[in-house]
């Protein structure tokens, strides 16, 4: 059976019904009220299970409703109180009962026990008050600013709803805001709430006077709990959070903007984790509040990051003048929501950059998409620019290449005209003019370098000619004319028989065409060189082809002295001495250079016309004093005519002029051998072999020296080496005969 407590309709007369309606004409509220609480674990029909908290005029108990099987909170008056406190207690129950809002703690019942204890029940909130959550180092973990602002918005919702019902809280502070475990927010302790246009019983328009008397004593007694409990007296509220008009006791000026001020103080604590005011005494604290001596959050806690916009919100909400504050809670809430959503706040001023930043922060997807599109466009533009620049560079390079090609063509044409005119011994001034213009157009053109090298070669400027011709050959490796000029460079310096000279001859013949005189000359010279390694019919055919090719070259260039000389060599090999002599005479008439006399001297020597041969050799040496090959040839002539002293002088001169000319050592070695100077002969043969390790004739001569001195074993070793190096069958046959003859002597 459910037993209910006595309600308003069943109370005895004289009674709490009048207390519950204290404004009626017959109200008789006792001056003093002392609740009679019998020592029991029950409060009416509720079972008391513990105590949740205590305030200045009441105690909050934890009770259980056995009928509904739920835990609840019950608030009862604590101690001996007067009429005003009792009235305020009853008003709190009535006000919270009227304010049905998710963020305002609901009142379930107002009643009195059999013992006369007045109480009201309400929802029990499992959680902590906001003051605990904001206290650093407390039992609960600290809130992030974002979480605190979300709680603040819910508190604003509750206060805005109360204001819409004409109720002002007047005691807003973190300790009166409960936060549940699941994020629910409840504003509690409406004991100082006041309905708009309703006078405060016993407190109408009386100013607070701090000094002697009962009120000052009461203030001093409550000083220790000024920041966490509500002082009881004319100054209603908690000093650290009350508005200046509350601190001055101007009850008639307390309105919605007073609650706005308190909300600003709560936001101040959320930002700084400090109280807005902290005077040395209660009177000093009230003076600070009344004068509006507020230290802005960023200066109060410089080590914490305080958002500029929220600091401006605090300064506007806690303005000393009510006219400068937010005029209602909705405006304050709107600014907080604008901050959370990244919109512009009413309390702040912005420049264009800040407005843009706020807009971008609020529209991140759109900004991201725009940036993505912008970056794509920029990347595309950059790519197009790179491509255009590359195309422009390629076009410029192509244009430059075309211009260089045009200049190269003009330079090549001028160089070719100048070279043809130079070969024909034409006007030298025109040659110089054309060559100068070609060098201006393209100084590194192979044709320009080749003509410059040819001119330096004719001037006997050996170093300059070699440098220019080498550069021309590097740029155009298959230019047979340059190869021919480099062969001339070696040949005119007496090095025509060397490997490098012969290589240039080979390259000239390989790269030269049958349409050019030089190409035909090169091919003819190859046939002549090939004949030296042949014998019999094959040798004759090679020499005949050489004559034919040189004749074709002369048909293209009748004054080509190198083709005339080569045809003379081939005809001499064929035994056509008169025709060969005619060719050499023509060369002397055309050039008159040392090599032409040298070549005719060889022909006279072969024809045993020794006086004419010596005259040609003398002329060649006179024209070119450092002509080592001519010295050797004249030495051989003196040797054959038994003029040993002159022969030895010519050989010594040739060796002095060309220390690495192996043939000079071989010829001098023969002379020493014939003069029976065997040691000197062997020394010359050894030197020749050291210079030319693959020179078969040197081994043959040294072998003959060993055989004459009866050193047969050494002779056979030298001849065997010569047999391996010999290139013609005839020479191999002669070497074989020498080896067999010595072996027969040994037996």
Secondary structure, 3 states (H helix, E strand, C coil): CCCCCECHHHCCCCCHHHHHCCCCCCCCCCCEEECCCCCCCEECCEEEEEEEEECCCEEEEEEEECCCCEEEEEEEECCEEEHHHHHHHHHHHHHHHHCCCCCECCEEEEEECCCCCEEEEEECCCEEEHHHHHCCCCCCCCCCHHHHHHHHHHHHHHHHHHHHCCEECCCCCHHHEEEECCCCEEECCCCCCEECCCCCCCCCCCCCCCCCCHHHHHHHHCHHHCCCCCECCCCCECCCCCCHHHHCCCHHHCCHHHHHHHHHHHHHHHHHCCCCCCCCCHHHHHHHHHHCCCCCHHHHCCCCCCCHHHHHHHHHHCCCCHHHCCCCHHHHHHHHHHHHHCCCCCCCCCCHHHHHHHHHHHCHHHHHHHHHHHHHHHHHHHHHHHHHHHHHHHHHHHHHHHHHHHHHHHHHHHHHHHHHHHHCCCCHHHHHHHHHHHHHHCCCCHHHHHHHHHHHHHCCCHHHHHHHHHHHHHHCCCCHHHHHHHHHHHHCCCCCCCHHHHHHHHHHHHHCCCCCHHHHHHHHHHHHHHHCCCCHHHHHHHHHHHHHHHHHHHHHCCCCHHHHHHHHHHHHHCCCHHHHHHHHHHHHHHCCCHHHHHHHHHHHHHCCCHHHHHHHHHHHHHHCCCCHHHHHHHHHHHHHCCCHHHHHHHHHHHHHHCCCCHHHHHHHHHHHHHCCCHHHHHHHHHHHHHHCCCCHHHHHHHHHHHHHCCCHHHHHHHHHHHHHHCCCHHHHHHHHHHHHHHHHHHC
